[in-house]
């Protein structure tokens, strides 16, 4: 594996946990511009799967929140 | 005269949203509303913040629906990924972090007799990969992924050097990622879909 690919994987893992500062975000952007095929959300999917595996029963979303979301969804689906 | 019944909807909700089916947008709320609310409560300080956050998350989910690929992850995991991305971004930008949610007690990997939450194969694979990590590596990964702590916060809380924290998280995530990819490859091959 090339050093550039290795570095890209490190930065993608940092991105998955929200730990990219501005300098490293720019570094990742630069690498991905050169290698767009390396852009991969597999680390973020791994973090999400872990999070779901650890979480217990989800509490019910309050009805008021749901009603607001329904209104948002109606205006979103009406957009051309 | 024979009644014409509507065809059952077998397509995923996200695929239907991507194709412009307005009814799927509300179905998405029914399926994933509680999940997103639960994540938002964990990553925000108050119900009011969580309420605003779930609005942003669902807009992201609907806009990203076309990117969902069932050969890579379940729809639930994809929705959780979009939610986490937005919520962690909000968390890092906020001036004060919410109270830390304790890591679930059932994660005592030395004791296999505890009750397990009913899980899909995908989530069980993730949990097995987590269980196979060394204790310190697992602890650091849980603080990062489940509690949403930044690398710096983990250093302060544990005294572990920053380079080691980063290394534990990266390697831990790589192990989980690899186990999920192996599992997905097996699943799609069994179904006759090319990996």
Interface residues (C-beta under 8 A of the other chain):
Chain A: X9 X10 X13 X14 X16 X17 X18 X19 X41 X42 X43 X44 X45 X46 X47 X48 X49 X50 X51 X52 X53 X54 X55 X56 X57 X58 X59 X60 X61 X62 X64 X65 X66 X68 X69 X70 X72 X73 X76 X77
Chain B: X22 X25 X26 X29 X33 X34 X35 X36 X37 X38 X39 X41 X47 X50 X51 X54 X55 X58 X59 X62 X72 X73 X76 X77 X78 X80 X81 X83 X84 X85 X88 X89 X91 X92 X103 X104 X107 X117 X119 X122 X123 X124 X125 X126 X127 X130 X141 X142 X144 X145 X146 X148 X150 X151 X166 X169 X170 X173 X174 X176 X177 X180 X181
